[in-house]
Each structure stands twice: as C-alpha cells, then as structure tokens.
C-alpha cells in the first residue's frame, strides 16, 4: 500500500500512508487511537474506498471494491468489534453465505464437519453446533478467527485479537499465528500491548495522525523507541502516590452482596479520595459486582450504603440518583449512543437540566457544556456535533467519562477503562482518574491488566470465583495479587468479608 489518502467529513484520516507485508511474517501496525491504523486496514479489506494511492498484491495493482473482492484476493480481517450472529451456531457463522448444500437443502452434516476440521487445526475444543450467544467473548473471538481461516487467507488482519482472551487462550492464539507463518500467511497484527508485539512480530510500522512514521525491526527496537514514535513525545511513568484517606468519609460500602454463583457474599468499602482496584482473573465476578451495585442486574441479598445510608438500587436510575456512575467495559453497547453526536452523548445522563419551559431544549447551553468538557478532557473531535461512532476508542471513552462528570457523580466505577486504548490515551486516562480522586471522588477501577491495577490503586480488592479473597495495600506485588486471584476461599476473617474498612 502506498500514497494512501482518506478523508471523512471534517477529518483527514490518512495522508500518504504506506504499508507492506511479506509472506510468512507478522507485521505489527501501531499508533495512538485515531492514528489511522484501522482505517488503513479497512481500505485493504474493502470496507472503505481510498481517495488516492495504490494497492499491489503480488506486485500487481488491484482494485478492492468491497469485502468480497478482498476475500477473493485472500485478504481476511478479524475486527476488534465482533461481528457474529448470536442466534446462529459457530459453524453457521463461519460459513454464512457459503453453506454446503445437498441439492436445494443445506448440508448441515458437512457444515459441522468442515467447521470441526478448522477447530481441530486450531487445537480448539469447541462444538461447532453450539449457539454463539452461549459462548464466552473469548470463544466468540476464536470463532471469528476460524471464520477468517476458512477463506484460506494469504493476508490475515488481526485487530486487537487478544483483548478478551485469557493467558492460556493468548498462548494458543500465538501457536495458531506461528502455524500460519509457517504456511506462508502474512499477518497484520494491531495491538496496544507492547509485550505481545515484542513476542510475535517481525517488523513494526508506526502511524501517527494518519501518516507513516517509520518501520523498524521488532527484535532490535526498544519498547521506549516504539512508544516515542507513536506519541511523538516521551511519556513519564509517574510513581504511585497513595494519599492518606484513613480519616476520610466512607463514600460507598457494600455488605453481603450475593447473586447465584457469580457473587458470593461480597463486601468492601471505598472512601472519598480513594481509588480501589478490583482485580481477578476472567470470570472472577468483578463486572458482575459492578453491575449489581449499579442496579443493572438484580441481587438475591446484600445492601449498598452511600455515605453511611442504605440505598435501594433496583435499576440504574436509582444508582445515578444516589451519585453512582458506571463506565461499562463495553462502552459501545452500554456507554454510548453511537448514532448521536458528542454533545448529546455528554448530556445524556443529565438531560433534565437542559430542558426549559414547555419542554424546549436549551441547545446553546448544552453546546457550551460539551465544548467545556471537550477542552477539559482533550477530546479529539472536529466539533461537538461529530457522531460518537466516528471517534477513536480513546476519545469515545473520554466522552463517556464526560457524561458522568457532568452528572457530578461522587462515586465512579470504571470497568476496563483503557481496553483497546493506546499508551498515550492510557496515560491521559490515568492522570484523569488521579485528578478525580484528588477532588474527593471515590473510584473503583476494574482491570484485567495487573500493571494498570498496580499503577492506579490505593488499595486492591481481589476476587476469585465470585468471592472476595483478600484486600491488599497499594504497591502490592503481582505475585500477591495472583495468589489471591487463584485462591478459591477467602483469606480474610468471615466478619471482614461483609465489611472491609
């Protein structure tokens, strides 16, 4: 790909961008959110059409008018946002539109056998007849990979493929990638995880502001150099400063929270000005606890206290009225109205304050507030009328944060706040969370990345299989967290399980 240009209304996404890929190599494509990585790959896979430039496959110029043309050329893509049909089986998703037939009828037996053969080649134990809606996000990701492999792709684009995978599943994915390399498949690997890039990629191309910054060998280039190429500046890794909040008021207290096997008698508290990290392996129950506190899921037992007073939370509106804001791990499904613009998304949780007599919306006031938060949080957008779906992941996350800051929630729950966000945007989010805590807000951070938990948390509550197994002070080691994250029974006295000071 050379000289690639692409513009959207109000935004020039790519300018003279270029990228090359050899057969049998893993080429990492990196850059901050909004750098143009996904746009460039969507052009290669036929989803977008370029405004200028040239694409060559095997040295020959090609026109890729749509995804089908890309697939015929052997170009497959696995999107960060899963694109499966949940009510169909794994096999049906893999071969949708290409189902084997017996005359006019579908050949379900061959369909399942062909899917099973792909799963076997991936060393994946998965029944091809199982409905996708019953699979975990990680297993759904594996189905996406199997679908791409079913096209016998010579070029395979992987956009954040490990975002929802466990360590063992990531190891299995890397084995699959090694097998693809050996078969001569070229893999484009988009990820923000530096350790992954160093482990599996041969070359690294960095983009910034829609332009090609440089291409370097992965093995010989220090991580610090790659980060500097990405952000155009050196990021300071600030040491964790733990404030003394021992005398601060307890803003949120949870006692004896219970919901089936997902949440088993969980209790903890968070003080004003404190960041409590909630750690654990996938399936530990962290998100389930957050959703229960916020009223998104019903509970069987337990109580929630805000500033020492018990509150009845049966739905999210009750939590918001109590001063609790929740940023979901799935910002597009639960955090944003992607079809609305930035202005309306920021005002979404506080609409009543912008409605005047006769139900007339005070649009000018809404615009002023939106512009204030765009400036305050450095949201990269052409204007407050830009549709939220057109923003990068990091800027979408900032819009969700702005929504809850406008609502002036005193208790904020951040579930995977930096998932799919680049190192530069992560640094900004970290500074923002520390700033919110310094203002006296009580914050809960749920993260699957232990370095993130350790960098942010003043205290760390660890869960395993629905139970709270221990609370550690800030500055604890990864080994201490993992010991509690794999310990099925609580290490604390029973009375502390219901009330952790």
Residue, then its C-alpha position, 0 to 999 in steps of 0.5 A: x500500500x502506498x500514497x494512501x489518502x482518506x478523508x471523512x467529513x471534517x477529518x483527514x484520516x490518512x495522508x500518504x500512508x504506506x504499508x507492506x507485508x511479506x509472506x510468512x511474517x507478522x507485521x505489527x501496525x501501531x499508533x495512538x487511537x485515531x492514528x489511522x491504523x484501522x482505517x488503513x486496514x479497512x481500505x485493504x479489506x474493502x470496507x472503505x474506498x481510498x481517495x488516492x494511492x495504490x494497492x499491489x498484491x503480488x506486485x500487481x495493482x488491484x482494485x478492492x471494491x468491497x469485502x468480497x473482492x478482498x476475500x477473493x484476493x485472500x485478504x481476511x480481517x478479524x475486527x476488534x468489534x465482533x461481528x457474529x450472529x448470536x442466534x446462529x451456531x459457530x459453524x453457521x457463522x463461519x460459513x454464512x453465505x457459503x453453506x454446503x448444500x445437498x441439492x436445494x437443502x443445506x448440508x448441515x452434516x458437512x457444515x459441522x464437519x468442515x467447521x470441526x476440521x478448522x477447530x481441530x487445526x486450531x487445537x480448539x475444543x469447541x462444538x461447532x453446533x453450539x449457539x454463539x450467544x452461549x459462548x464466552x467473548x473469548x470463544x466468540x473471538x476464536x470463532x471469528x478467527x476460524x471464520x477468517x481461516x476458512x477463506x484460506x487467507x494469504x493476508x490475515x488482519x488481526x485487530x486487537x485479537x487478544x483483548x478478551x482472551x485469557x493467558x492460556x487462550x493468548x498462548x494458543x492464539x500465538x501457536x495458531x499465528x506461528x502455524x500460519x507463518x509457517x504456511x506462508x500467511x502474512x499477518x497484520x497484527x494491531x495491538x496496544x500491548x507492547x509485550x505481545x508485539x515484542x513476542x510475535x512480530x517481525x517488523x513494526x510500522x508506526x502511524x501517527x495522525x494518519x501518516x507513516x512514521x517509520x518501520x523498524x525491526x521488532x527484535x532490535x527496537x526498544x519498547x521506549x523507541x516504539x512508544x516515542x514514535x507513536x506519541x511523538x513525545x516521551x511519556x513519564x511513568x509517574x510513581x504511585x502516590x497513595x494519599x492518606x484517606x484513613x480519616x476520610x468519609x466512607x463514600x460507598x460500602x457494600x455488605x453481603x452482596x450475593x447473586x447465584x454463583x457469580x457473587x458470593x457474599x461480597x463486601x468492601x468499602x471505598x472512601x472519598x479520595x480513594x481509588x480501589x482496584x478490583x482485580x481477578x482473573x476472567x470470570x472472577x465476578x468483578x463486572x458482575x459486582x459492578x453491575x449489581x451495585x449499579x442496579x443493572x442486574x438484580x441481587x438475591x441479598x446484600x445492601x449498598x450504603x452511600x455515605x453511611x445510608x442504605x440505598x435501594x438500587x433496583x435499576x440504574x436510575x436509582x444508582x445515578x440518583x444516589x451519585x453512582x456512575x458506571x463506565x461499562x467495559x463495553x462502552x459501545x453497547x452500554x456507554x454510548x449512543x453511537x448514532x448521536x453526536x458528542x454533545x448529546x452523548x455528554x448530556x445524556x445522563x443529565x438531560x433534565x437540566x437542559x430542558x426549559x419551559x414547555x419542554x424546549x431544549x436549551x441547545x446553546x447551553x448544552x453546546x457550551x457544556x460539551x465544548x467545556x468538557x471537550x477542552x477539559x478532557x482533550x477530546x479529539x473531535x472536529x466539533x461537538x456535533x461529530x457522531x460518537x461512532x466516528x471517534x477513536x476508542x480513546x476519545x469515545x471513552x473520554x466522552x463517556x467519562x464526560x457524561x458522568x462528570x457532568x452528572x457530578x457523580x461522587x462515586x465512579x466505577x470504571x470497568x476496563x477503562x483503557x481496553x483497546x486504548x493506546x499508551x498515550x490515551x492510557x496515560x491521559x486516562x490515568x492522570x484523569x482518574x488521579x485528578x478525580x480522586x484528588x477532588x474527593x471522588x471515590x473510584x473503583x477501577x476494574x482491570x484485567x491488566x495487573x500493571x494498570x491495577x498496580x499503577x492506579x490503586x490505593x488499595x486492591x480488592x481481589x476476587x476469585x470465583x465470585x468471592x472476595x479473597x483478600x484486600x491488599x495495600x497499594x504497591x502490592x506485588x503481582x505475585x500477591x495479587x495472583x495468589x489471591x486471584x487463584x485462591x478459591x476461599x477467602x483469606x480474610x476473617x468471615x466478619x471482614x468479608x461483609x465489611x472491609x474498612 
